[in-house]
């Protein structure tokens, strides 16, 4: 199999969660390949700091608000043209449990980790089909989307990732049923060194010690490792679909 990303040069890619972590690295990697990138996030100034390239566009979006997402896709359609790539990198973590958990934290995670994935995917596929584009949709899921991790405070988080696993397969079945050539891939990372825990602590500072211990005791991937995986997926031949790609740091035990 010959790997080449040439067919995406000059095409439009939407990246959610583009202001930091994996999303920011994905933006930079796509720009290096001369792909037009639309970064969606609440902190658009952080997206603009990533590059001065004319191929980078930052759109302010709260992914928990459907109208924000719809406005962003409308802007892309009116200003840049057909969407060829959607990469869902956005995700949030709230360190909460079932027995004494906080309902709002549960809903916040579901809105971003699952509902936003479904909404962005629906809109991207709609645009691709309307324009005859055999595009590629990539979701950043989690190893916790396949196995409930035996780690305190992460049970509910895993429950917001399991639906993504089902959504990817369900989407693939629907696309196959209509003879679509749109690719669907899912990356399942282990622990990645990002602001995920930092942002979780902002929501509940009482768990600072837990977060510090987790980060210090577990090997971690860099966001660039996941971005490299995405470039690999986009470089596969048009007749090849990598359905799942699991990337874990050496020594990870969960």
PAZAPA-4460 file (N, C-alpha, C; in steps of 0.05 Angstrom, whole numbers, plus 32768, in hexadecimal, padded with zeros to 4 digits):
% residues 254
    n_x    n_y    n_z   ca_x   ca_y   ca_z    c_x    c_y    c_z   seq   type   mol
   8011   7FE8   8000   8000   8000   8000   8012   8019   8000     1      X     A
   800E   802A   7FEC   801D   8043   7FEA   800E   8059   7FFA     2      X     A
   801C   8066   800C   8010   807B   801C   8014   8096   800F     3      X     A
   7FFF   80A5   800C   8001   80C0   8000   7FEA   80D1   800A     4      X     A
   7FF0   80EA   8011   7FDC   80FC   801A   7FD5   8111   8005     5      X     A
   7FE0   810E   7FED   7FDE   8122   7FD8   7FC1   8128   7FD1     6      X     A
   7FAF   8115   7FD2   7F94   811A   7FC9   7F85   812D   7FDB     7      X     A
   7F8F   8133   7FF3   7F82   8146   8005   7F8D   8162   8003     8      X     A
   7FA2   8166   7FF4   7FAF   8180   7FF2   7F9A   8195   7FE7     9      X     A
   7F97   81AB   7FF5   7F85   81C0   7FEC   7F68   81BA   7FF3    10      X     A
   7F63   81A4   8001   7F47   819D   8009   7F42   81A7   8025    11      X     A
   7F29   81A7   802D   7F21   81B2   8047   7F1E   819C   805C    12      X     A
   7F2B   81A1   8073   7F28   818F   808A   7F1E   819F   80A2    13      X     A
   7F0A   8194   80B0   7F00   81A0   80C9   7F0C   8190   80E0    14      X     A
   7F17   819E   80F4   7F23   8192   810B   7F15   819D   8124    15      X     A
   7F09   818D   8134   7EFD   8197   814D   7F12   8195   8164    16      X     A
   7F0D   81A5   8178   7F21   81A6   818E   7F3C   81AF   8185    17      X     A
   7F3C   81C3   8172   7F55   81CB   8165   7F67   81DD   8174    18      X     A
   7F5E   81E7   818C   7F6E   81FB   819A   7F84   81F0   81AB    19      X     A
   7F84   81D6   81B0   7F98   81CB   81C2   7F9B   81AD   81BE    20      X     A
   7FAF   81A1   81CB   7FB2   8184   81CC   7FB4   8177   81B1    21      X     A
   7FA6   8161   81AE   7FA7   8152   8195   7F9C   8162   817D    22      X     A
   7F87   8171   8182   7F7B   8181   816C   7F8E   8195   8161    23      X     A
   7F9E   81A2   8173   7FB1   81B6   816A   7FC7   81A9   8159    24      X     A
   7FD1   8192   8162   7FE5   8184   8153   7FDB   817A   8137    25      X     A
   7FC2   8172   8137   7FB6   816A   811D   7FB4   8181   810A    26      X     A
   7FAC   8198   8114   7FAB   81B0   8103   7FC6   81B6   80F7    27      X     A
   7FDB   81B5   8107   7FF6   81BB   80FD   7FFF   81A6   80E8    28      X     A
   7FF9   818D   80ED   8001   8178   80DB   7FF3   817A   80C0    29      X     A
   7FD9   8181   80C1   7FCA   8184   80A8   7FD4   819C   8098    30      X     A
   7FDA   81B2   80A5   7FE4   81C9   8097   7FFE   81C4   8089    31      X     A
   800F   81B3   8095   8029   81AC   8089   8024   819D   806F    32      X     A
   800D   8190   806C   8006   8181   8054   7FF6   8192   8040    33      X     A
   7FF5   81AC   8045   7FE7   81BF   8034   7FC9   81B9   8031    34      X     A
   7FBE   81B1   8048   7FA1   81AD   8049   7F94   81C5   8056    35      X     A
   7F7D   81CE   804D   7F6F   81E4   8059   7F61   81DB   8072    36      X     A
   7F67   81E8   8088   7F5E   81DF   80A2   7F4B   81F3   80AF    37      X     A
   7F34   81E9   80B8   7F21   81F9   80C8   7F21   81EE   80E4    38      X     A
   7F2C   81FD   80F6   7F2D   81F5   8112   7F15   81FF   8122    39      X     A
   7F08   81ED   812F   7EF0   81F4   8140   7EF8   81F2   815D    40      X     A
   7EF3   8207   816C   7EF8   8207   8189   7EEC   8221   8194    41      X     A
   7EEB   8222   81AF   7EE1   823B   81BC   7EF8   8250   81BC    42      X     A
   7F11   8247   81BE   7F27   825A   81C0   7F34   825D   81A4    43      X     A
   7F28   826D   8193   7F33   8270   8178   7F4E   827D   8178    44      X     A
   7F54   828D   818C   7F6E   829A   818C   7F85   8286   818F    45      X     A
   7F7F   826F   819C   7F93   825A   819F   7F97   824C   8184    46      X     A
   7F82   824A   8175   7F85   823D   815A   7F96   824F   8148    47      X     A
   7F91   8269   8149   7FA0   827B   8137   7FBD   827C   813F    48      X     A
   7FC4   8277   8158   7FE0   8276   8160   7FEF   825F   8155    49      X     A
   7FE1   824B   814A   7FEE   8233   8140   7FFD   8238   8126    50      X     A
   7FF3   824A   8116   7FFF   824F   80FC   7FF5   8269   80F0    51      X     A
   8006   8275   80DF   7FFD   828D   80D1   7FF4   8286   80B4    52      X     A
   7FF2   826C   80AF   7FEB   8263   8094   7FD0   826D   808C    53      X     A
   7FCD   8274   8072   7FB4   827D   8067   7FA0   8265   8065    54      X     A
   7FAB   824D   8068   7F9A   8236   8067   7F8C   822F   8082    55      X     A
   7F92   823F   8096   7F86   823A   80B0   7F6F   824D   80B6    56      X     A
   7F59   8242   80BE   7F41   8252   80C4   7F37   8249   80E0    57      X     A
   7F33   825C   80F2   7F2A   8256   810D   7F0D   825F   8110    58      X     A
   7EFC   824D   8119   7EDF   8253   811C   7ED8   824D   813A    59      X     A
   7ECC   8261   8146   7EC5   825E   8163   7EAC   824C   8165    60      X     A
   7EAF   8237   8174   7E99   8224   8177   7E99   8218   8193    61      X     A
   7E82   8218   81A0   7E7E   8208   81B8   7E71   81EE   81AF    62      X     A
   7E80   81D8   81B1   7E77   81BF   81A6   7E60   81B3   81B5    63      X     A
   7E59   81BE   81CC   7E41   81B5   81DB   7E28   81C2   81D1    64      X     A
   7E2B   81D5   81BE   7E14   81E4   81B3   7E10   81DE   8196    65      X     A
   7DFB   81D0   818F   7DF7   81C7   8173   7DF6   81DF   8160    66      X     A
   7DE9   81F5   8167   7DE8   820C   8155   7E03   8216   814E    67      X     A
   7E16   8216   8161   7E31   821E   815B   7E3E   820D   8146    68      X     A
   7E3A   81F3   8148   7E45   81E0   8135   7E39   81E5   8119    69      X     A
   7E1F   81E8   8118   7E11   81EC   80FE   7E1B   8206   80F1    70      X     A
   7E1F   821B   8101   7E29   8234   80F6   7E45   8231   80EA    71      X     A
   7E55   8221   80F8   7E70   821D   80EE   7E70   820E   80D3    72      X     A
   7E60   81FA   80D1   7E5F   81EB   80B8   7E53   81FC   80A1    73      X     A
   7E40   820D   80A8   7E35   8220   8094   7E4A   8233   808B    74      X     A
   7E5B   823D   809D   7E71   824F   8096   7E84   8241   8083    75      X     A
   7E8C   8229   8089   7E9E   821A   8078   7E93   8217   805C    76      X     A
   7E7A   820F   805B   7E6C   820B   8041   7E6C   8224   8030    77      X     A
   7E66   823B   803D   7E64   8254   802E   7E7E   8261   8028    78      X     A
   7E93   825B   8037   7EAD   8269   8033   7EC3   8258   8028    79      X     A
   7EC3   823E   802C   7ED9   822D   8024   7ED2   8217   8010    80      X     A
   7EB9   820F   8010   7EB2   81FA   7FFD   7EAF   81DF   800B    81      X     A
   7EAF   81C9   7FFB   7EA9   81AF   8005   7EBD   81A5   801B    82      X     A
   7EB2   8197   802E   7EC2   818B   8044   7ECB   8170   803A    83      X     A
   7EE5   816A   803E   7EF0   8151   8036   7EF9   8140   804E    84      X     A
   7EFF   814D   8064   7F09   813F   807C   7EFC   814A   8095    85      X     A
   7EF4   8139   80A7   7EEB   8141   80C1   7EFB   8131   80D6    86      X     A
   7F07   813F   80E8   7F16   8132   80FE   7F0C   813C   8118    87      X     A
   7EFF   812B   8127   7EF4   8132   8141   7F08   812C   8157    88      X     A
   7F15   8141   8160   7F29   813F   8175   7F1F   8148   8190    89      X     A
   7F0A   8158   8190   7F00   8164   81A9   7EF7   814F   81BD    90      X     A
   7EFD   8153   81D6   7EF4   8141   81EB   7EF8   814E   8206    91      X     A
   7EE7   8148   8219   7EEB   8153   8234   7EEA   813C   8248    92      X     A
   7EF7   8141   825F   7EF7   812E   8275   7EED   813C   828E    93      X     A
   7EDA   812F   829C   7ED2   8137   82B6   7ED6   8120   82C9    94      X     A
   7EE5   8124   82DE   7EEC   810F   82F1   7ED4   810A   8304    95      X     A
   7EC2   80F9   82FB   7EA9   80F5   830A   7EA2   80D7   8309    96      X     A
   7E92   80CF   831C   7E8A   80B2   831E   7E6C   80AF   831D    97      X     A
   7E62   8097   8320   7E45   8092   831F   7E38   8095   833A    98      X     A
   7E44   808B   834F   7E36   808A   8368   7E31   80A5   8374    99      X     A
   7E44   80B8   8371   7E40   80D3   837B   7E47   80E7   8366   100      X     A
   7E41   80E0   834D   7E49   80F1   8337   7E38   810A   8333   101      X     A
   7E42   811C   8323   7E35   8135   831D   7E28   8133   8301   102      X     A
   7E0E   8137   8301   7DFF   8134   82E8   7E08   8147   82D2   103      X     A
   7E0E   815F   82D9   7E17   8172   82C5   7E32   8169   82B8   104      X     A
   7E43   815E   82C8   7E5D   8154   82BD   7E58   813E   82AA   105      X     A
   7E45   812C   82B1   7E3E   8116   829E   7E34   8121   8283   106      X     A
   7E22   8135   8285   7E16   8140   826C   7E2B   8150   825C   107      X     A
   7E3D   815E   826A   7E52   816D   825C   7E63   815B   824B   108      X     A
   7E6B   8144   8257   7E7B   8131   8248   7E6D   8125   8231   109      X     A
   7E54   811D   8235   7E44   8111   821F   7E40   8125   8208   110      X     A
   7E3C   813E   820E   7E37   8153   81FA   7E50   8156   81E7   111      X     A
   7E67   8156   81F3   7E7F   815B   81E3   7E8B   8140   81D8   112      X     A
   7E8C   812C   81E9   7E99   8113   81E1   7E89   8102   81CE   113      X     A
   7E6F   8105   81CF   7E5E   80F5   81BD   7E4B   8105   81AB   114      X     A
   7E3A   8116   81B7   7E26   8124   81A7   7E34   8135   8191   115      X     A
   7E49   8144   8198   7E57   8155   8185   7E63   8144   816E   116      X     A
   7E6D   812D   8175   7E78   811B   8160   7E62   8113   814C   117      X     A
   7E4A   810D   8156   7E34   8105   8145   7E2B   811D   8133   118      X     A
   7E29   8134   813F   7E20   814C   8130   7E34   8153   811A   119      X     A
   7E4D   8155   8121   7E61   815D   810D   7E63   8148   80F7   120      X     A
   7E61   812F   80FF   7E62   811A   80EA   7E4A   811C   80D7   121      X     A
   7E32   811F   80E2   7E1A   8122   80D1   7E1E   8139   80BD   122      X     A
   7E27   8150   80C7   7E2A   8167   80B5   7E40   8163   80A1   123      X     A
   7E56   8156   80A9   7E6C   8151   8096   7E63   813E   8080   124      X     A
   7E56   8128   8088   7E4D   8114   8074   7E39   8120   8061   125      X     A
   7E27   8130   806C   7E13   813E   805B   7E21   814F   8046   126      X     A
   7E35   815E   804E   7E44   816F   803B   7E53   815E   8027   127      X     A
   7E61   8149   8030   7E70   8138   801E   7E5E   812C   8009   128      X     A
   7E48   8121   8011   7E35   8114   7FFE   7E2A   8128   7FEA   129      X     A
   7E23   8140   7FF4   7E18   8154   7FE2   7E2C   815D   7FCC   130      X     A
   7E46   815B   7FD3   7E5A   8164   7FC0   7E6A   814D   7FB3   131      X     A
   7E60   8134   7FB7   7E6D   811D   7FAA   7E89   8118   7FB4   132      X     A
   7E8E   811E   7FCD   7EA9   811B   7FD8   7EAC   8101   7FE7   133      X     A
   7EC0   80F1   7FE0   7EC6   80D9   7FEF   7EDA   80E1   8005   134      X     A
   7ED0   80EC   801A   7EE1   80F7   802F   7EE9   80E3   8044   135      X     A
   7EF4   80EE   805A   7EFE   80DD   8070   7EF6   80E9   808A   136      X     A
   7EE9   80D9   809B   7EE1   80E2   80B6   7EF1   80D2   80CA   137      X     A
   7EFE   80E1   80DC   7F0F   80D4   80F0   7F07   80DE   810C   138      X     A
   7F01   80CB   811D   7EFA   80D2   8139   7F11   80CA   814B   139      X     A
   7F19   80DC   815D   7F2B   80D5   8172   7F1A   80CA   818A   140      X     A
   7F1B   80B1   818E   7F0C   80A4   81A3   7F1F   80A0   81BB   141      X     A
   7F20   8089   81C7   7F30   8084   81DE   7F31   8066   81E3   142      X     A
   7F46   805B   81EF   7F46   803F   81F7   7F2F   803A   820A   143      X     A
   7F27   804F   8219   7F10   804D   822B   7EF6   804C   821D   144      X     A
   7EF6   804D   8203   7EDD   8049   81F3   7ED8   802C   81EC   145      X     A
   7EEA   801B   81F5   7EE8   7FFE   81F0   7EE9   7FEE   8209   146      X     A
   7EF3   7FFA   821E   7EF6   7FEC   8238   7EF4   8000   824E   147      X     A
   7EE3   7FFA   8262   7EE0   800C   8279   7EFA   8009   8289   148      X     A
   7F08   801F   828C   7F22   801E   8299   7F1E   801C   82B8   149      X     A
   7F2C   800B   82C4   7F2A   8007   82E1   7F3A   801D   82EF   150      X     A
   7F32   8036   82EB   7F3F   804D   82F6   7F2A   805F   8302   151      X     A
   7F2E   8066   831B   7F1B   8077   8329   7F15   8091   831A   152      X     A
   7EFC   8099   831A   7EF3   80B2   830E   7EF2   80B2   82EF   153      X     A
   7EF8   809C   82E2   7EF8   809B   82C5   7EE1   808A   82BA   154      X     A
   7ED0   807E   82CB   7EBB   806C   82C1   7EA7   807B   82AF   155      X     A
   7E9E   8092   82B8   7E8A   80A1   82A8   7E97   80AB   828E   156      X     A
   7EB0   80B3   828F   7EBE   80BC   8277   7EBE   80A5   8262   157      X     A
   7EC4   808D   826B   7EC3   8076   8258   7EA8   8073   824C   158      X     A
   7E93   8077   825C   7E78   8074   8252   7E71   8088   823D   159      X     A
   7E7F   809F   823C   7E7A   80B3   8227   7E8B   80AD   820E   160      X     A
   7E9D   8099   8210   7EAE   8092   81F9   7EA4   8078   81EC   161      X     A
   7E97   8067   81FB   7E8B   804E   81EF   7E78   8055   81D8   162      X     A
   7E67   8069   81DA   7E54   8070   81C4   7E63   8078   81AB   163      X     A
   7E7B   8083   81AD   7E8A   808B   8195   7E91   8072   8186   164      X     A
   7E99   805D   8194   7EA0   8044   8187   7E88   8039   8177   165      X     A
   7E70   803A   8183   7E58   8031   8176   7E51   8044   815F   166      X     A
   7E55   805E   8162   7E4E   8071   814E   7E5F   806D   8135   167      X     A
   7E78   8068   8138   7E8A   8063   8122   7E81   804C   8111   168      X     A
   7E7B   8035   811F   7E72   801E   8110   7E56   8022   8104   169      X     A
   7E45   802F   8112   7E2A   8035   8107   7E2C   8046   80EF   170      X     A
   7E3D   805B   80EF   7E40   806C   80D8   7E4B   805C   80C0   171      X     A
   7E5E   804B   80C6   7E6A   803C   80B0   7E55   802A   80A3   172      X     A
   7E44   801E   80B3   7E2E   800D   80A8   7E1B   801D   8097   173      X     A
   7E14   8035   80A0   7E01   8046   8091   7E0E   804E   8076   174      X     A
   7E28   8055   8077   7E35   805D   805E   7E38   8046   804B   175      X     A
   7E3E   802E   8056   7E40   8017   8045   7E25   8011   8037   176      X     A
   7E0F   8015   8046   7DF5   800E   803C   7DED   8020   8024   177      X     A
   7DF8   8038   8022   7DF2   8049   800C   7E08   804A   7FF7   178      X     A
   7E1C   8038   7FFA   7E32   8037   7FE7   7E45   804E   7FE8   179      X     A
   7E47   805B   7FFE   7E59   8072   8001   7E76   8069   8004   180      X     A
   7E88   8079   7FF9   7EA5   8074   7FFB   7EB2   8085   8010   181      X     A
   7EA2   8093   8020   7EAD   80A3   8036   7EBA   8091   804B   182      X     A
   7ED2   8097   8052   7EE1   8086   8066   7EDA   808F   8082   183      X     A
   7EDA   807C   8095   7ED5   8082   80B1   7EEB   8073   80C1   184      X     A
   7EFA   8082   80D1   7F0F   8076   80E1   7F0D   807F   80FE   185      X     A
   7F17   806F   8110   7F16   8075   812C   7F32   8071   8138   186      X     A
   7F3D   8085   8145   7F57   8082   8153   7F51   807F   8171   187      X     A
   7F5D   806B   817D   7F59   8066   8199   7F73   8069   81A8   188      X     A
   7F78   8081   81B2   7F92   8085   81C0   7F90   807C   81DD   189      X     A
   7FA8   8075   81E7   7FAB   8071   8204   7FAE   808D   8210   190      X     A
   7FBC   808F   8226   7FBF   80A9   8234   7FD1   80BB   8223   191      X     A
   7FC6   80D3   821D   7FD5   80E7   820E   7FD9   8100   821F   192      X     A
   7FF1   810B   821E   7FF8   8122   822E   7FEB   813B   8223   193      X     A
   7FD4   8143   822E   7FC5   815A   8225   7FBA   8169   823D   194      X     A
   7FA9   817D   8238   7F9D   818C   824E   7F83   817F   8259   195      X     A
   7F7E   8166   8252   7F65   8159   8259   7F62   8158   8278   196      X     A
   7F76   8150   8286   7F75   814F   82A3   7F75   816B   82AF   197      X     A
   7F85   817C   82A4   7F87   8198   82AE   7F6B   81A5   82AD   198      X     A
   7F5D   81A1   8297   7F42   81AD   8294   7F2E   819F   82A7   199      X     A
   7F32   8186   82AC   7F21   8177   82BE   7F24   8182   82DB   200      X     A
   7F3C   8189   82E2   7F42   8194   82FD   7F35   81B0   8300   201      X     A
   7F34   81BF   82EA   7F27   81D9   82EC   7F0A   81D6   82F4   202      X     A
   7EFE   81C0   82EB   7EE2   81BA   82F1   7EDF   81B0   830E   203      X     A
   7EF4   81A4   8319   7EF2   8199   8334   7F0F   8198   833F   204      X     A
   7F17   81AD   834D   7F33   81AF   8357   7F39   819B   836D   205      X     A
   7F25   818E   8379   7F2A   817B   838F   7F38   8162   8385   206      X     A
   7F38   815E   836B   7F44   8146   8360   7F60   814B   8355   207      X     A
   7F6D   8160   835D   7F87   8167   8353   7F9C   8151   8358   208      X     A
   7F9B   8145   8370   7FAE   8130   8377   7FAB   8118   8366   209      X     A
   7F92   8110   8361   7F8C   80F9   8350   7F98   80FE   8334   210      X     A
   7F93   8115   8329   7F9C   811B   830E   7FBB   811B   830D   211      X     A
   7FC7   8127   8321   7FE5   8128   8322   7FF0   810C   8322   212      X     A
   7FE5   80FB   8333   7FEF   80DF   8335   7FEB   80D0   831B   213      X     A
   7FD4   80D3   830F   7FCF   80C5   82F5   7FE4   80CE   82E0   214      X     A
   7FE8   80E7   82DE   7FFA   80F1   82C9   8017   80E9   82CF   215      X     A
   801F   80E8   82E8   803A   80E1   82EF   8040   80C3   82EE   216      X     A
   802C   80B3   82F1   8030   8096   82F3   802C   8087   82D9   217      X     A
   8021   8095   82C4   801B   8087   82AB   802B   8092   8294   218      X     A
   8035   8080   8283   8043   8089   826B   802F   8097   8258   219      X     A
   8039   80A9   8249   8027   80B9   8238   8030   80BC   821C   220      X     A
   801D   80BF   820A   8022   80C6   81EE   8023   80E4   81EC   221      X     A
   802F   80EE   81D7   802E   810B   81D1   8018   810F   81BC   222      X     A
   800B   8127   81BC   7FF7   812D   81A8   8000   8128   818C   223      X     A
   801A   812D   8187   8025   8129   816C   8024   810C   8163   224      X     A
   8025   80F9   8177   8023   80DD   8170   8007   80D7   8163   225      X     A
   7FF3   80E3   816E   7FD8   80DF   8163   7FD5   80ED   8148   226      X     A
   7FE1   8105   8146   7FE0   8113   812C   7FEE   8103   8116   227      X     A
   8004   80F6   811D   8012   80E4   810A   7FFF   80CE   8101   228      X     A
   7FF0   80C3   8113   7FDD   80AE   810D   7FC8   80B7   80F9   229      X     A
   7FBF   80D0   80FC   7FAB   80DB   80EA   7FB6   80DF   80CE   230      X     A
   7FCF   80E9   80CD   7FDC   80EC   80B2   7FDE   80D0   80A5   231      X     A
   7FE4   80BC   80B4   7FE5   80A1   80A9   7FCA   8099   809D   232      X     A
   7FB5   809D   80AD   7F9A   8095   80A3   7F93   80A4   808A   233      X     A
   7F99   80BE   8089   7F92   80CD   8071   7FA3   80C6   8059   234      X     A
   7FBA   80B8   805E   7FCC   80B1   8048   7FC6   8096   803C   235      X     A
   7FB4   8088   8047   7FAD   806D   803C   7F9F   8070   8021   236      X     A
   7FA1   805B   8011   7F96   805B   7FF6   7F77   805E   7FF8   237      X     A
   7F6B   8067   7FE2   7F4F   806D   7FE2   7F3D   8055   7FE7   238      X     A
   7F48   803D   7FE0   7F38   8024   7FE5   7F3E   8017   8000   239      X     A
   7F4E   8025   8010   7F56   8019   802A   7F48   8029   8041   240      X     A
   7F3C   801B   8053   7F2F   8028   806A   7F3B   801B   8084   241      X     A
   7F4A   802B   8092   7F54   8022   80AC   7F3E   8029   80C0   242      X     A
   7F30   8015   80CA   7F19   8019   80DA   7F20   8023   80F6   243      X     A
   7F34   8017   8102   7F3C   801E   811D   7F5B   801E   811F   244      X     A
   7F65   8031   812E   7F82   8033   8133   7F85   8039   8151   245      X     A
   7F91   8026   815F   7F96   802A   817C   7FB3   8031   8180   246      X     A
   7FB8   8047   818E   7FD3   8051   8193   7FD7   8054   81B1   247      X     A
   7FEA   8045   81BC   7FEE   8047   81D9   800C   804B   81DE   248      X     A
   8013   8058   81F4   802F   805B   81FB   803A   8041   8205   249      X     A
   8053   803C   8200   8060   8024   820A   805E   8024   8229   250      X     A
   8056   800D   8234   8055   800B   8251   803A   8011   825D   251      X     A
   8027   801A   824D   800D   8020   8257   7FFF   8006   8260   252      X     A
   7FF3   8007   8278   7FE8   7FEE   8283   7FC9   7FEC   8281   253      X     A
   7FBC   8001   8277   7F9F   7FFF   8275   7F96   8000   8258   254      X     A
***
